[in-house]
Amino acid sequence: MTENTAIVHLAVYDTLADWETGFATAHLNKPLWHKTPGRFAVRTVGQSLEPITTMGGLRITPDRALADLTPAESAMLILPGNDIFATEAFVPFVEKAREFLTAGVPVAAICGATGGLAMAGLLDDRAHTSNAAAFLDSLGYKGAELYREEPAVTDGDLITAGATAPVEFAREILARLDVMEPQVLASWYKLYGKQDPAGFYELMSA
């Protein structure tokens, strides 16, 4: 990592849904197929520096504390799904997302994290998706007219996705950050999203 490396911050908290951000973080942090290898790195941010336990039982020690993170230091904040989105424990992460969006720094939220954003009014004026329209409706939010029945949606600086769309979520993140050339990203999605081996050979020749 160099002084010019852009850091993408992955929020970590108890009950983090392990599978939802793996494609995104792996392909952000690994320089293969990047337009500028080494441009991005991934670091974790937690409510404190105390270890958290993911839904899969993995223990992660955050690299830094949420309160110390400013939008100017980050290329993007990624919010994985979780079981705490409707509790006070998730509020600091929602408020950090609000701070990022106000500053024009992208935020990507998937699954339950979209519920936390919805409850805070952050989806009221942005096109978005989630696990299901009924899920967000049950939270009493006001953005139903902007809900899209799609795996993942990007509206400006906000990316949202449902729990069953980790590959589409990653594709939107990689596109928003301009990590790969468009044709390379298309081949990437052909391989990982459509499970078409032709994508692999296209990537190998890119």
LODRENLO-888146 format. One record per residue (C-alpha): x, y, z; residue in one letter; residue number from 1. Coordinates in Angstrom, 3 decimals. Layout:
BEGIN
<pt x="X" y="Y" z="Z" tivex="A" fido="NUM"/>
...
This chain:
BEGIN
<pt x="0.000" y="0.000" z="0.000" tivex="M" fido="1"/>
<pt x="1.292" y="3.469" z="-0.901" tivex="T" fido="2"/>
<pt x="0.335" y="6.971" z="0.155" tivex="E" fido="3"/>
<pt x="-1.792" y="7.161" z="-2.997" tivex="N" fido="4"/>
<pt x="-3.800" y="4.060" z="-2.130" tivex="T" fido="5"/>
<pt x="-7.515" y="4.736" z="-1.718" tivex="A" fido="6"/>
<pt x="-9.018" y="2.984" z="1.288" tivex="I" fido="7"/>
<pt x="-12.447" y="1.381" z="1.118" tivex="V" fido="8"/>
<pt x="-13.821" y="0.906" z="4.614" tivex="H" fido="9"/>
<pt x="-15.856" y="-2.158" z="5.502" tivex="L" fido="10"/>
<pt x="-18.041" y="-1.657" z="8.555" tivex="A" fido="11"/>
<pt x="-17.862" y="-4.624" z="10.908" tivex="V" fido="12"/>
<pt x="-20.239" y="-5.457" z="13.753" tivex="Y" fido="13"/>
<pt x="-21.695" y="-8.466" z="15.517" tivex="D" fido="14"/>
<pt x="-23.942" y="-10.618" z="13.250" tivex="T" fido="15"/>
<pt x="-22.304" y="-9.280" z="10.060" tivex="L" fido="16"/>
<pt x="-23.554" y="-11.449" z="7.187" tivex="A" fido="17"/>
<pt x="-20.303" y="-12.965" z="5.935" tivex="D" fido="18"/>
<pt x="-21.308" y="-13.851" z="2.388" tivex="W" fido="19"/>
<pt x="-22.701" y="-10.491" z="1.358" tivex="E" fido="20"/>
<pt x="-19.498" y="-8.492" z="0.893" tivex="T" fido="21"/>
<pt x="-16.920" y="-11.173" z="0.049" tivex="G" fido="22"/>
<pt x="-16.930" y="-10.631" z="-3.699" tivex="F" fido="23"/>
<pt x="-16.624" y="-6.872" z="-3.256" tivex="A" fido="24"/>
<pt x="-13.825" y="-6.821" z="-0.693" tivex="T" fido="25"/>
<pt x="-11.781" y="-9.570" z="-2.333" tivex="A" fido="26"/>
<pt x="-11.821" y="-7.962" z="-5.745" tivex="H" fido="27"/>
<pt x="-11.219" y="-4.476" z="-4.391" tivex="L" fido="28"/>
<pt x="-8.219" y="-5.532" z="-2.355" tivex="N" fido="29"/>
<pt x="-6.723" y="-7.890" z="-4.951" tivex="K" fido="30"/>
<pt x="-5.099" y="-5.874" z="-7.753" tivex="P" fido="31"/>
<pt x="-5.749" y="-8.440" z="-10.488" tivex="L" fido="32"/>
<pt x="-7.725" y="-6.931" z="-13.400" tivex="W" fido="33"/>
<pt x="-7.627" y="-3.421" z="-11.904" tivex="H" fido="34"/>
<pt x="-7.113" y="-0.428" z="-14.172" tivex="K" fido="35"/>
<pt x="-4.488" y="0.780" z="-11.697" tivex="T" fido="36"/>
<pt x="-3.150" y="-2.147" z="-9.641" tivex="P" fido="37"/>
<pt x="-2.626" y="-1.184" z="-6.019" tivex="G" fido="38"/>
<pt x="-4.973" y="1.788" z="-6.169" tivex="R" fido="39"/>
<pt x="-7.405" y="0.314" z="-3.628" tivex="F" fido="40"/>
<pt x="-7.137" y="-1.438" z="-0.280" tivex="A" fido="41"/>
<pt x="-9.805" y="-2.561" z="2.183" tivex="V" fido="42"/>
<pt x="-9.751" y="-1.813" z="5.906" tivex="R" fido="43"/>
<pt x="-12.310" y="-2.566" z="8.608" tivex="T" fido="44"/>
<pt x="-14.023" y="-0.073" z="10.881" tivex="V" fido="45"/>
<pt x="-15.957" y="-0.958" z="14.026" tivex="G" fido="46"/>
<pt x="-17.813" y="0.856" z="16.760" tivex="Q" fido="47"/>
<pt x="-14.653" y="0.302" z="18.806" tivex="S" fido="48"/>
<pt x="-11.438" y="-1.651" z="18.371" tivex="L" fido="49"/>
<pt x="-12.920" y="-4.616" z="20.223" tivex="E" fido="50"/>
<pt x="-13.332" y="-7.808" z="18.154" tivex="P" fido="51"/>
<pt x="-16.719" y="-8.534" z="16.636" tivex="I" fido="52"/>
<pt x="-18.267" y="-11.883" z="15.726" tivex="T" fido="53"/>
<pt x="-19.798" y="-12.374" z="12.306" tivex="T" fido="54"/>
<pt x="-22.907" y="-14.401" z="11.576" tivex="M" fido="55"/>
<pt x="-20.592" y="-17.217" z="10.531" tivex="G" fido="56"/>
<pt x="-18.795" y="-17.165" z="13.862" tivex="G" fido="57"/>
<pt x="-15.627" y="-15.484" z="12.589" tivex="L" fido="58"/>
<pt x="-13.837" y="-13.035" z="14.863" tivex="R" fido="59"/>
<pt x="-12.665" y="-9.765" z="13.316" tivex="I" fido="60"/>
<pt x="-10.649" y="-7.073" z="15.070" tivex="T" fido="61"/>
<pt x="-11.436" y="-3.688" z="13.483" tivex="P" fido="62"/>
<pt x="-8.565" y="-1.681" z="12.028" tivex="D" fido="63"/>
<pt x="-9.994" y="1.551" z="13.376" tivex="R" fido="64"/>
<pt x="-12.866" y="3.020" z="15.352" tivex="A" fido="65"/>
<pt x="-15.894" y="4.490" z="13.587" tivex="L" fido="66"/>
<pt x="-15.776" y="7.797" z="15.450" tivex="A" fido="67"/>
<pt x="-12.253" y="8.437" z="14.144" tivex="D" fido="68"/>
<pt x="-13.159" y="7.898" z="10.483" tivex="L" fido="69"/>
<pt x="-13.884" y="10.898" z="8.272" tivex="T" fido="70"/>
<pt x="-15.241" y="10.809" z="4.711" tivex="P" fido="71"/>
<pt x="-12.130" y="12.588" z="3.451" tivex="A" fido="72"/>
<pt x="-10.031" y="9.559" z="4.412" tivex="E" fido="73"/>
<pt x="-12.182" y="7.051" z="2.571" tivex="S" fido="74"/>
<pt x="-13.137" y="6.068" z="-0.948" tivex="A" fido="75"/>
<pt x="-16.319" y="4.313" z="0.190" tivex="M" fido="76"/>
<pt x="-18.108" y="2.919" z="3.239" tivex="L" fido="77"/>
<pt x="-19.567" y="-0.579" z="2.842" tivex="I" fido="78"/>
<pt x="-22.319" y="-1.691" z="5.231" tivex="L" fido="79"/>
<pt x="-22.954" y="-5.459" z="5.285" tivex="P" fido="80"/>
<pt x="-26.250" y="-6.996" z="6.333" tivex="G" fido="81"/>
<pt x="-26.758" y="-7.862" z="9.976" tivex="N" fido="82"/>
<pt x="-29.308" y="-8.643" z="12.667" tivex="D" fido="83"/>
<pt x="-28.821" y="-5.363" z="14.545" tivex="I" fido="84"/>
<pt x="-29.998" y="-2.872" z="11.910" tivex="F" fido="85"/>
<pt x="-33.148" y="-1.945" z="13.865" tivex="A" fido="86"/>
<pt x="-31.328" y="-1.464" z="17.178" tivex="T" fido="87"/>
<pt x="-29.358" y="1.322" z="18.816" tivex="E" fido="88"/>
<pt x="-26.165" y="-0.602" z="18.055" tivex="A" fido="89"/>
<pt x="-26.498" y="0.196" z="14.354" tivex="F" fido="90"/>
<pt x="-27.323" y="3.904" z="14.716" tivex="V" fido="91"/>
<pt x="-23.672" y="5.076" z="14.722" tivex="P" fido="92"/>
<pt x="-23.111" y="3.308" z="11.403" tivex="F" fido="93"/>
<pt x="-26.219" y="4.897" z="9.899" tivex="V" fido="94"/>
<pt x="-25.096" y="8.328" z="11.050" tivex="E" fido="95"/>
<pt x="-21.645" y="7.723" z="9.581" tivex="K" fido="96"/>
<pt x="-23.336" y="6.777" z="6.305" tivex="A" fido="97"/>
<pt x="-25.284" y="10.049" z="6.435" tivex="R" fido="98"/>
<pt x="-22.013" y="11.922" z="6.998" tivex="E" fido="99"/>
<pt x="-20.412" y="10.181" z="4.017" tivex="F" fido="100"/>
<pt x="-23.354" y="10.876" z="1.698" tivex="L" fido="101"/>
<pt x="-23.488" y="14.526" z="2.758" tivex="T" fido="102"/>
<pt x="-19.789" y="14.790" z="1.932" tivex="A" fido="103"/>
<pt x="-20.273" y="13.142" z="-1.469" tivex="G" fido="104"/>
<pt x="-18.408" y="9.958" z="-0.567" tivex="V" fido="105"/>
<pt x="-20.137" y="6.732" z="-1.700" tivex="P" fido="106"/>
<pt x="-21.919" y="4.345" z="0.641" tivex="V" fido="107"/>
<pt x="-22.844" y="0.760" z="-0.273" tivex="A" fido="108"/>
<pt x="-25.427" y="-1.080" z="1.849" tivex="A" fido="109"/>
<pt x="-26.818" y="-4.580" z="1.483" tivex="I" fido="110"/>
<pt x="-29.585" y="-6.591" z="3.141" tivex="C" fido="111"/>
<pt x="-30.403" y="-5.455" z="6.686" tivex="G" fido="112"/>
<pt x="-28.137" y="-2.437" z="6.364" tivex="A" fido="113"/>
<pt x="-30.599" y="-1.014" z="3.842" tivex="T" fido="114"/>
<pt x="-33.249" y="-1.347" z="6.525" tivex="G" fido="115"/>
<pt x="-31.212" y="0.799" z="8.879" tivex="G" fido="116"/>
<pt x="-30.791" y="3.442" z="6.184" tivex="L" fido="117"/>
<pt x="-34.504" y="3.322" z="5.399" tivex="A" fido="118"/>
<pt x="-35.433" y="3.872" z="9.035" tivex="M" fido="119"/>
<pt x="-33.190" y="6.944" z="9.082" tivex="A" fido="120"/>
<pt x="-34.803" y="8.453" z="5.972" tivex="G" fido="121"/>
<pt x="-31.760" y="7.958" z="3.764" tivex="L" fido="122"/>
<pt x="-33.741" y="6.044" z="1.128" tivex="L" fido="123"/>
<pt x="-36.615" y="8.522" z="0.933" tivex="D" fido="124"/>
<pt x="-35.174" y="10.439" z="-2.021" tivex="D" fido="125"/>
<pt x="-32.889" y="7.918" z="-3.700" tivex="R" fido="126"/>
<pt x="-33.639" y="5.007" z="-6.018" tivex="A" fido="127"/>
<pt x="-32.860" y="1.834" z="-4.091" tivex="H" fido="128"/>
<pt x="-33.504" y="-1.841" z="-3.547" tivex="T" fido="129"/>
<pt x="-33.328" y="-4.272" z="-0.645" tivex="S" fido="130"/>
<pt x="-34.341" y="-7.809" z="0.247" tivex="N" fido="131"/>
<pt x="-37.946" y="-7.047" z="-0.748" tivex="A" fido="132"/>
<pt x="-40.247" y="-4.047" z="-0.927" tivex="A" fido="133"/>
<pt x="-42.316" y="-5.546" z="1.883" tivex="A" fido="134"/>
<pt x="-39.259" y="-5.623" z="4.125" tivex="F" fido="135"/>
<pt x="-38.716" y="-1.877" z="3.863" tivex="L" fido="136"/>
<pt x="-42.447" y="-1.140" z="3.964" tivex="D" fido="137"/>
<pt x="-42.630" y="-2.910" z="7.307" tivex="S" fido="138"/>
<pt x="-40.179" y="-0.359" z="8.691" tivex="L" fido="139"/>
<pt x="-42.499" y="2.571" z="7.950" tivex="G" fido="140"/>
<pt x="-40.182" y="4.393" z="5.581" tivex="Y" fido="141"/>
<pt x="-41.323" y="6.947" z="2.999" tivex="K" fido="142"/>
<pt x="-39.329" y="5.927" z="-0.056" tivex="G" fido="143"/>
<pt x="-41.553" y="3.194" z="-1.490" tivex="A" fido="144"/>
<pt x="-42.041" y="5.004" z="-4.804" tivex="E" fido="145"/>
<pt x="-38.303" y="4.819" z="-5.433" tivex="L" fido="146"/>
<pt x="-37.973" y="1.107" z="-4.711" tivex="Y" fido="147"/>
<pt x="-36.628" y="-0.920" z="-7.643" tivex="R" fido="148"/>
<pt x="-37.150" y="-4.662" z="-8.097" tivex="E" fido="149"/>
<pt x="-33.529" y="-5.248" z="-9.030" tivex="E" fido="150"/>
<pt x="-30.665" y="-7.176" z="-7.394" tivex="P" fido="151"/>
<pt x="-28.606" y="-4.019" z="-6.881" tivex="A" fido="152"/>
<pt x="-29.177" y="-0.335" z="-7.572" tivex="V" fido="153"/>
<pt x="-26.854" y="2.660" z="-7.770" tivex="T" fido="154"/>
<pt x="-28.236" y="6.175" z="-7.363" tivex="D" fido="155"/>
<pt x="-25.451" y="8.708" z="-7.256" tivex="G" fido="156"/>
<pt x="-23.347" y="7.978" z="-4.199" tivex="D" fido="157"/>
<pt x="-25.609" y="5.278" z="-2.779" tivex="L" fido="158"/>
<pt x="-25.524" y="1.591" z="-3.699" tivex="I" fido="159"/>
<pt x="-28.102" y="-0.823" z="-2.295" tivex="T" fido="160"/>
<pt x="-28.646" y="-4.554" z="-2.769" tivex="A" fido="161"/>
<pt x="-30.531" y="-7.541" z="-1.446" tivex="G" fido="162"/>
<pt x="-29.026" y="-10.374" z="0.574" tivex="A" fido="163"/>
<pt x="-29.051" y="-12.803" z="-2.351" tivex="T" fido="164"/>
<pt x="-27.134" y="-10.483" z="-4.685" tivex="A" fido="165"/>
<pt x="-23.537" y="-10.323" z="-3.416" tivex="P" fido="166"/>
<pt x="-22.116" y="-10.502" z="-6.949" tivex="V" fido="167"/>
<pt x="-24.355" y="-7.729" z="-8.279" tivex="E" fido="168"/>
<pt x="-23.533" y="-5.688" z="-5.174" tivex="F" fido="169"/>
<pt x="-19.838" y="-6.110" z="-5.908" tivex="A" fido="170"/>
<pt x="-20.324" y="-5.215" z="-9.566" tivex="R" fido="171"/>
<pt x="-21.980" y="-1.914" z="-8.614" tivex="E" fido="172"/>
<pt x="-19.190" y="-1.136" z="-6.149" tivex="I" fido="173"/>
<pt x="-16.453" y="-1.932" z="-8.671" tivex="L" fido="174"/>
<pt x="-18.228" y="0.174" z="-11.288" tivex="A" fido="175"/>
<pt x="-18.848" y="3.141" z="-8.973" tivex="R" fido="176"/>
<pt x="-15.178" y="3.222" z="-7.968" tivex="L" fido="177"/>
<pt x="-14.026" y="2.714" z="-11.572" tivex="D" fido="178"/>
<pt x="-11.840" y="-0.194" z="-10.501" tivex="V" fido="179"/>
<pt x="-11.853" y="-2.040" z="-13.833" tivex="M" fido="180"/>
<pt x="-12.293" y="-1.147" z="-17.473" tivex="E" fido="181"/>
<pt x="-15.974" y="-1.596" z="-18.435" tivex="P" fido="182"/>
<pt x="-15.295" y="-4.577" z="-20.700" tivex="Q" fido="183"/>
<pt x="-13.188" y="-6.236" z="-17.987" tivex="V" fido="184"/>
<pt x="-15.949" y="-5.755" z="-15.439" tivex="L" fido="185"/>
<pt x="-18.426" y="-7.231" z="-17.933" tivex="A" fido="186"/>
<pt x="-16.234" y="-10.317" z="-18.233" tivex="S" fido="187"/>
<pt x="-15.863" y="-10.422" z="-14.449" tivex="W" fido="188"/>
<pt x="-19.633" y="-10.490" z="-14.084" tivex="Y" fido="189"/>
<pt x="-19.966" y="-13.064" z="-16.836" tivex="K" fido="190"/>
<pt x="-17.741" y="-15.364" z="-14.781" tivex="L" fido="191"/>
<pt x="-18.978" y="-14.710" z="-11.253" tivex="Y" fido="192"/>
<pt x="-22.535" y="-13.550" z="-11.886" tivex="G" fido="193"/>
<pt x="-23.571" y="-15.723" z="-14.831" tivex="K" fido="194"/>
<pt x="-21.145" y="-18.541" z="-14.028" tivex="Q" fido="195"/>
<pt x="-20.042" y="-18.584" z="-17.645" tivex="D" fido="196"/>
<pt x="-16.470" y="-19.949" z="-18.035" tivex="P" fido="197"/>
<pt x="-16.033" y="-17.735" z="-21.093" tivex="A" fido="198"/>
<pt x="-15.672" y="-14.838" z="-18.667" tivex="G" fido="199"/>
<pt x="-12.557" y="-16.414" z="-17.189" tivex="F" fido="200"/>
<pt x="-10.826" y="-16.718" z="-20.545" tivex="Y" fido="201"/>
<pt x="-11.777" y="-13.161" z="-21.416" tivex="E" fido="202"/>
<pt x="-10.244" y="-11.991" z="-18.132" tivex="L" fido="203"/>
<pt x="-7.082" y="-13.965" z="-18.722" tivex="M" fido="204"/>
<pt x="-6.614" y="-12.228" z="-22.047" tivex="S" fido="205"/>
<pt x="-7.513" y="-8.759" z="-20.758" tivex="A" fido="206"/>
